[in-house]
Amino acid sequence: MPVITNIEDLRVLAKKRVPRMFYDYADSGSWTESTYRANESDFQKIKLRQRVAVNMENRSTATTMIGQPVAMPVAIAPTGLTGMQHADGEILGARAAKKFGIPFTLSTMSICSIEDVAAGTDRHPFWFQLYVMKDRAFIEALIDRAKAANCSALVLTLDLQILGQRHKDLKNGLSAPPKPTLATILNLMTKPRWGLGMLGTKRHGFGNIVGHVKGVENMGSLSEWTAKQFDPALNWGDVEWIKKRWGGKLILKGIQDVEDAKLAVNSGADALIVSNHGGRQLDGAMSSISSLPEIVAAVGQQIEVHMDGGIRSGQDALKAVALGAKGTYIGRAFLYGLGAMGEQGVTKALEIIHKELDLTMAFCGRTDIKAVDTSIFVPGTY
């Protein structure tokens, strides 16, 4: 086993172990991928002030996200097809998050179902991410299933009414399970560890959908159904209906603009996530970390502001918190750990991010994550 020192080490290992179409699905953006790259690179422009001769004992990264205690202000983001990065991936990710003391968010488009994750974590509370479909009866059923599974927050994604084009997915013929083309078979033959894991599980399709929607019995009809079902007419009235139907904590994901942030406040949601869907939707949009300060300034006193996109280290998470985010989310960093080493890899990713967050906070002369603000930055770099 190679020595793993950072998230990049996990990415390199995941690339070796995960079939190309699923690795590329995780590691890509839309069109030119400029926003995908900016999500990461814009963090590097922000410079930190090193402080010395400060008592660095008794440090704490513990805080809360939507009133729930967390070991650090980091949650696992909802990611589709997680169970194709590694067999039973969503269950493994949820277990690692439970042990670490942070939230796990399950995607509507997961391979393991809501019920699978609840059973796999002994009904430990997790968050459920909802896509709005035209089939409202199905949405109602999903919400009811999330309630029954002890989900403690609903994360409503607003920026995927229509799908951005990701060139790699088209070239790879992305599907779950993978279609048996010659190129796919040849690639799968080079990933024996992944293949053995998949042989050991029955979960190969979209677990929240297959068997729960009339007329959807196989992957062909499913892909057709989802293409037709994502609702391009989604509006703020739907958000209010979902909030009422759910009745619990509601987080709105995909806010990039101050006007939308104000509408999110008016909707009565408990939190919003500043996010551009990991650079997978509108290419050419601002990076999440660049969008964050203006949104915090506009609505941060009225709603809890979280941030998602480009976080590959604890330093990135710390910078987002200093700019006003009450919580951050990791998607790719989580998937790299999962693809590299399963549950052990997810735990490793969380340990890496926590250690980087804790040490950087100390080097900046702070001992409590709740006391971190922009005074840790070099003026003019943020």
PEZIDA-V312306 format. One record per run of one state. SS is the DSSP state (~ for helix, > for strand, _ for the rest). FROM is the first residue (numbers start at 1). LEN is the number of residues. If there is no record, write none. Layout:
[[SS;FROM;LEN] [SS;FROM;LEN]]
This chain:
[[_;1;6] [~;7;11] [_;18;2] [~;20;7] [_;27;7] [~;34;11] [_;45;3] [>;48;1] [_;49;11] [>;60;1] [_;61;2] [>;63;3] [_;66;2] [>;68;3] [_;71;3] [>;74;3] [_;77;5] [~;82;3] [_;85;4] [~;89;12] [_;101;3] [>;104;3] [_;107;7] [~;114;7] [_;121;6] [>;127;4] [_;131;2] [>;133;1] [_;134;2] [~;136;13] [_;149;4] [>;153;5] [_;158;9] [~;167;6] [_;173;9] [~;182;8] [_;190;2] [~;192;8] [_;200;19] [~;219;11] [>;230;1] [_;231;5] [~;236;11] [_;247;3] [>;250;6] [_;256;2] [~;258;9] [_;267;4] [>;271;4] [_;275;2] [~;277;3] [_;280;8] [~;288;12] [_;300;4] [>;304;5] [_;309;5] [~;314;9] [_;323;4] [>;327;4] [_;331;1] [~;332;32] [_;364;4] [>;368;1] [~;369;3] [_;372;2] [~;374;3] [>;377;1] [_;378;5]]
